[in-house]
């Protein structure tokens, strides 16, 4: 499968401008015969320090989403937006579509409220990690930005059968604060996730500066052995690579961490009532 990542500098709170940018890059990706295209977190609105959710949020059947579906054709497209749920709550959501249907929706689970991040003031946290989406012979899971810093979530995605992980993010240099090195931290997290689970990762970040947010780009595609096979610098870019299922199988055979994951052991330690094992006979 040929996959691609769109690293873009969004227009803050301009759904119309950002939608046009999405449609142009979708058309370019289709010209390149890409099978699956990933945009960053909150790509339709930009990542906003204080979003006007009532004005910017979209229901899942919004015309902007229909426009992306119409443009996608047979290609899968994953993009981010502020979702207005039926109960009135707002979610930081990433949706995967093609030209016929909405294939999957992930609501961000880890809502950061540390450093210079205050998403908890605006977004509700998702309540579940959905099953991977079957697409073009692969099982595709999505985790949004801070989700990947919870070690259990990539593990659970891999246990559920994912063999391709979409990682849309909005990582700025000053997000955590102090002298924390966000680019180096992400390099470590991405390589760890890919190599430990034999799980190729598509990492899509924003670029450019908006106000106090300095997005550093660095989008990349990693193979199942944690090697970067395509990467972007700090500017807008559309990067692509081939994902080979045989290479995933080889990586998991060489390092069988998923075979040896032992989830029952973890479950016993998380559930005190089940920690007692029967005495040997």
C-alpha positions as a Python dict, from the first residue, in 0.01 Angstrom:
ca = {
    (1, 'X'): (0, 0, 0),
    (2, 'X'): (126, 346, -86),
    (3, 'X'): (71, 586, 204),
    (4, 'X'): (127, 960, 234),
    (5, 'X'): (140, 1228, 504),
    (6, 'X'): (37, 1590, 443),
    (7, 'X'): (233, 1833, 663),
    (8, 'X'): (53, 2165, 642),
    (9, 'X'): (46, 2516, 790),
    (10, 'X'): (-323, 2564, 868),
    (11, 'X'): (-516, 2890, 873),
    (12, 'X'): (-640, 2943, 1232),
    (13, 'X'): (-1018, 2897, 1261),
    (14, 'X'): (-1067, 2917, 881),
    (15, 'X'): (-1264, 2609, 789),
    (16, 'X'): (-1309, 2731, 431),
    (17, 'X'): (-939, 2796, 368),
    (18, 'X'): (-827, 2473, 532),
    (19, 'X'): (-1086, 2269, 343),
    (20, 'X'): (-956, 2405, 12),
    (21, 'X'): (-602, 2306, 116),
    (22, 'X'): (-724, 1957, 198),
    (23, 'X'): (-897, 1921, -137),
    (24, 'X'): (-586, 2036, -326),
    (25, 'X'): (-362, 1788, -145),
    (26, 'X'): (-614, 1507, -187),
    (27, 'X'): (-610, 1572, -561),
    (28, 'X'): (-228, 1572, -563),
    (29, 'X'): (-214, 1249, -362),
    (30, 'X'): (-455, 1082, -603),
    (31, 'X'): (-235, 1190, -894),
    (32, 'X'): (49, 1010, -717),
    (33, 'X'): (-171, 697, -683),
    (34, 'X'): (-162, 713, -302),
    (35, 'X'): (-388, 463, -124),
    (36, 'X'): (-406, 632, 218),
    (37, 'X'): (-344, 999, 307),
    (38, 'X'): (-304, 1135, 662),
    (39, 'X'): (-353, 1497, 772),
    (40, 'X'): (-253, 1633, 1116),
    (41, 'X'): (-464, 1665, 1428),
    (42, 'X'): (-742, 1928, 1400),
    (43, 'X'): (-638, 1993, 1040),
    (44, 'X'): (-969, 2153, 940),
    (45, 'X'): (-954, 2423, 1209),
    (46, 'X'): (-584, 2439, 1301),
    (47, 'X'): (-472, 2362, 1655),
    (48, 'X'): (-605, 2655, 1855),
    (49, 'X'): (-504, 2745, 2209),
    (50, 'X'): (-860, 2865, 2277),
    (51, 'X'): (-1095, 2730, 2009),
    (52, 'X'): (-1443, 2874, 1960),
    (53, 'X'): (-1601, 2530, 1966),
    (54, 'X'): (-1965, 2639, 1915),
    (55, 'X'): (-1865, 2822, 1596),
    (56, 'X'): (-1611, 2570, 1459),
    (57, 'X'): (-1744, 2228, 1558),
    (58, 'X'): (-1896, 2002, 1294),
    (59, 'X'): (-2131, 1705, 1315),
    (60, 'X'): (-2004, 1389, 1146),
    (61, 'X'): (-2236, 1446, 849),
    (62, 'X'): (-2124, 1808, 789),
    (63, 'X'): (-2093, 1929, 427),
    (64, 'X'): (-1717, 1984, 473),
    (65, 'X'): (-1677, 1615, 552),
    (66, 'X'): (-1894, 1524, 254),
    (67, 'X'): (-1665, 1736, 33),
    (68, 'X'): (-1359, 1544, 152),
    (69, 'X'): (-1538, 1214, 86),
    (70, 'X'): (-1634, 1324, -264),
    (71, 'X'): (-1275, 1422, -338),
    (72, 'X'): (-1122, 1104, -195),
    (73, 'X'): (-1249, 853, -449),
    (74, 'X'): (-1102, 512, -369),
    (75, 'X'): (-826, 668, -157),
    (76, 'X'): (-854, 670, 221),
    (77, 'X'): (-823, 1014, 382),
    (78, 'X'): (-774, 1076, 756),
    (79, 'X'): (-827, 1432, 880),
    (80, 'X'): (-889, 1613, 1207),
    (81, 'X'): (-1173, 1840, 1319),
    (82, 'X'): (-1368, 1958, 1621),
    (83, 'X'): (-1666, 1726, 1644),
    (84, 'X'): (-2001, 1834, 1787),
    (85, 'X'): (-2159, 1521, 1932),
    (86, 'X'): (-2534, 1473, 1947),
    (87, 'X'): (-2532, 1536, 2321),
    (88, 'X'): (-2366, 1876, 2272),
    (89, 'X'): (-2015, 1782, 2383),
    (90, 'X'): (-1709, 1870, 2174),
    (91, 'X'): (-1439, 1620, 2082),
    (92, 'X'): (-1095, 1641, 1924),
    (93, 'X'): (-1168, 1388, 1650),
    (94, 'X'): (-985, 1224, 1360),
    (95, 'X'): (-1199, 1065, 1089),
    (96, 'X'): (-1100, 816, 818),
    (97, 'X'): (-1313, 822, 501),
    (98, 'X'): (-1307, 721, 140),
    (99, 'X'): (-1536, 825, -144),
    (100, 'X'): (-1819, 602, -30),
    (101, 'X'): (-1830, 600, 350),
    (102, 'X'): (-1700, 709, 685),
    (103, 'X'): (-1469, 422, 772),
    (104, 'X'): (-1368, 512, 1125),
    (105, 'X'): (-1367, 786, 1387),
    (106, 'X'): (-1128, 828, 1678),
    (107, 'X'): (-1201, 1071, 1960),
    (108, 'X'): (-884, 1174, 2142),
    (109, 'X'): (-855, 981, 2468),
    (110, 'X'): (-573, 1162, 2651),
    (111, 'X'): (-671, 1528, 2678),
    (112, 'X'): (-357, 1716, 2789),
    (113, 'X'): (-377, 1980, 3061),
    (114, 'X'): (-7, 2035, 3137),
    (115, 'X'): (262, 2278, 3027),
    (116, 'X'): (104, 2522, 2784),
    (117, 'X'): (-174, 2280, 2689),
    (118, 'X'): (-531, 2333, 2810),
    (119, 'X'): (-744, 2105, 2591),
    (120, 'X'): (-941, 1988, 2893),
    (121, 'X'): (-1110, 2328, 2904),
    (122, 'X'): (-1267, 2270, 2564),
    (123, 'X'): (-1286, 1900, 2471),
    (124, 'X'): (-1440, 1595, 2628),
    (125, 'X'): (-1222, 1284, 2635),
    (126, 'X'): (-1309, 989, 2417),
    (127, 'X'): (-1431, 684, 2608),
    (128, 'X'): (-1303, 392, 2401),
    (129, 'X'): (-1034, 269, 2167),
    (130, 'X'): (-1220, 143, 1862),
    (131, 'X'): (-1131, -171, 1671),
    (132, 'X'): (-888, -123, 1380),
    (133, 'X'): (-1041, -31, 1044),
    (134, 'X'): (-994, -274, 756),
    (135, 'X'): (-856, -82, 459),
    (136, 'X'): (-667, -198, 150),
    (137, 'X'): (-555, -523, 312),
    (138, 'X'): (-439, -358, 635),
    (139, 'X'): (-586, -307, 983),
    (140, 'X'): (-556, 64, 1059),
    (141, 'X'): (-572, 222, 1406),
    (142, 'X'): (-557, 590, 1498),
    (143, 'X'): (-416, 758, 1807),
    (144, 'X'): (-409, 1137, 1837),
    (145, 'X'): (-98, 1313, 1972),
    (146, 'X'): (-97, 1271, 2354),
    (147, 'X'): (-264, 930, 2314),
    (148, 'X'): (74, 793, 2206),
    (149, 'X'): (234, 907, 2532),
    (150, 'X'): (15, 659, 2719),
    (151, 'X'): (213, 334, 2670),
    (152, 'X'): (-98, 119, 2708),
    (153, 'X'): (-279, 265, 2407),
    (154, 'X'): (-40, 162, 2126),
    (155, 'X'): (-13, -178, 2296),
    (156, 'X'): (-391, -217, 2301),
    (157, 'X'): (-415, -110, 1936),
    (158, 'X'): (-157, -372, 1840),
    (159, 'X'): (-332, -638, 2050),
    (160, 'X'): (-654, -557, 1865),
    (161, 'X'): (-481, -646, 1538),
    (162, 'X'): (-354, -314, 1402),
    (163, 'X'): (-74, -343, 1148),
    (164, 'X'): (-66, 28, 1061),
    (165, 'X'): (-89, 318, 1308),
    (166, 'X'): (-199, 670, 1214),
    (167, 'X'): (-53, 934, 1446),
    (168, 'X'): (-194, 1281, 1369),
    (169, 'X'): (-45, 1541, 1604),
    (170, 'X'): (-15, 1913, 1670),
    (171, 'X'): (327, 1937, 1832),
    (172, 'X'): (476, 2278, 1896),
    (173, 'X'): (820, 2353, 2039),
    (174, 'X'): (681, 2518, 2352),
    (175, 'X'): (390, 2284, 2428),
    (176, 'X'): (535, 2118, 2738),
    (177, 'X'): (735, 2415, 2861),
    (178, 'X'): (1076, 2451, 3020),
    (179, 'X'): (1360, 2294, 2827),
    (180, 'X'): (1164, 1984, 2723),
    (181, 'X'): (1278, 1878, 2373),
    (182, 'X'): (956, 1788, 2191),
    (183, 'X'): (1117, 1676, 1861),
    (184, 'X'): (1356, 1439, 2040),
    (185, 'X'): (1078, 1310, 2262),
    (186, 'X'): (863, 1229, 1962),
    (187, 'X'): (1152, 1057, 1787),
    (188, 'X'): (1190, 827, 2086),
    (189, 'X'): (816, 755, 2120),
    (190, 'X'): (767, 683, 1750),
    (191, 'X'): (1066, 452, 1713),
    (192, 'X'): (977, 270, 2035),
    (193, 'X'): (617, 214, 1920),
    (194, 'X'): (713, 95, 1573),
    (195, 'X'): (992, -142, 1671),
    (196, 'X'): (830, -283, 1986),
    (197, 'X'): (505, -381, 1815),
    (198, 'X'): (624, -432, 1457),
    (199, 'X'): (385, -150, 1373),
    (200, 'X'): (445, 97, 1089),
    (201, 'X'): (355, 451, 1192),
    (202, 'X'): (242, 753, 992),
    (203, 'X'): (321, 1069, 1192),
    (204, 'X'): (161, 1393, 1066),
    (205, 'X'): (248, 1723, 1235),
    (206, 'X'): (165, 2086, 1163),
    (207, 'X'): (430, 2336, 1053),
    (208, 'X'): (474, 2712, 1070),
    (209, 'X'): (415, 2963, 1351),
    (210, 'X'): (80, 3100, 1465),
    (211, 'X'): (92, 3335, 1762),
    (212, 'X'): (280, 3164, 2045),
    (213, 'X'): (267, 2822, 1876),
    (214, 'X'): (579, 2720, 1682),
    (215, 'X'): (507, 2395, 1502),
    (216, 'X'): (827, 2214, 1409),
    (217, 'X'): (702, 1979, 1136),
    (218, 'X'): (914, 1667, 1125),
    (219, 'X'): (636, 1448, 986),
    (220, 'X'): (755, 1100, 894),
    (221, 'X'): (668, 744, 801),
    (222, 'X'): (831, 460, 995),
    (223, 'X'): (845, 96, 894),
    (224, 'X'): (780, -204, 1119),
    (225, 'X'): (1141, -205, 1242),
    (226, 'X'): (1133, 158, 1353),
    (227, 'X'): (1325, 296, 1056),
    (228, 'X'): (1221, 629, 903),
    (229, 'X'): (1147, 564, 535),
    (230, 'X'): (1014, 911, 448),
    (231, 'X'): (1037, 1242, 632),
    (232, 'X'): (963, 1613, 608),
    (233, 'X'): (1162, 1908, 735),
    (234, 'X'): (998, 2217, 884),
    (235, 'X'): (808, 2329, 573),
    (236, 'X'): (486, 2216, 407),
    (237, 'X'): (532, 1880, 239),
    (238, 'X'): (355, 1575, 102),
    (239, 'X'): (568, 1270, 177),
    (240, 'X'): (496, 912, 71),
    (241, 'X'): (622, 557, 114),
    (242, 'X'): (526, 196, 49),
    (243, 'X'): (407, -25, 335),
    (244, 'X'): (482, -393, 272),
    (245, 'X'): (273, -650, 466),
    (246, 'X'): (548, -910, 422),
    (247, 'X'): (796, -679, 595),
    (248, 'X'): (555, -639, 887),
    (249, 'X'): (525, -1016, 921),
    (250, 'X'): (904, -1052, 910),
    (251, 'X'): (954, -786, 1178),
    (252, 'X'): (701, -953, 1407),
    (253, 'X'): (856, -1294, 1353),
    (254, 'X'): (1204, -1164, 1439),
    (255, 'X'): (1085, -978, 1748),
    (256, 'X'): (767, -1157, 1867),
    (257, 'X'): (667, -911, 2137),
    (258, 'X'): (301, -925, 2040),
    (259, 'X'): (302, -1305, 2051),
    (260, 'X'): (451, -1285, 2401),
    (261, 'X'): (244, -986, 2522),
    (262, 'X'): (67, -1190, 2796),
    (263, 'X'): (-237, -961, 2838),
    (264, 'X'): (-390, -1198, 3097),
    (265, 'X'): (-96, -1126, 3329),
    (266, 'X'): (-151, -752, 3294),
    (267, 'X'): (-524, -794, 3355),
    (268, 'X'): (-460, -986, 3677),
    (269, 'X'): (-237, -708, 3809),
    (270, 'X'): (-492, -442, 3717),
    (271, 'X'): (-773, -635, 3887),
    (272, 'X'): (-675, -708, 4250),
    (273, 'X'): (-962, -956, 4291),
    (274, 'X'): (-806, -1185, 4030),
    (275, 'X'): (-443, -1171, 4144),
    (276, 'X'): (-459, -1490, 4344),
    (277, 'X'): (-352, -1786, 4132),
    (278, 'X'): (-460, -2139, 4230),
    (279, 'X'): (-202, -2333, 4425),
    (280, 'X'): (-16, -2597, 4222),
    (281, 'X'): (-139, -2951, 4267),
}
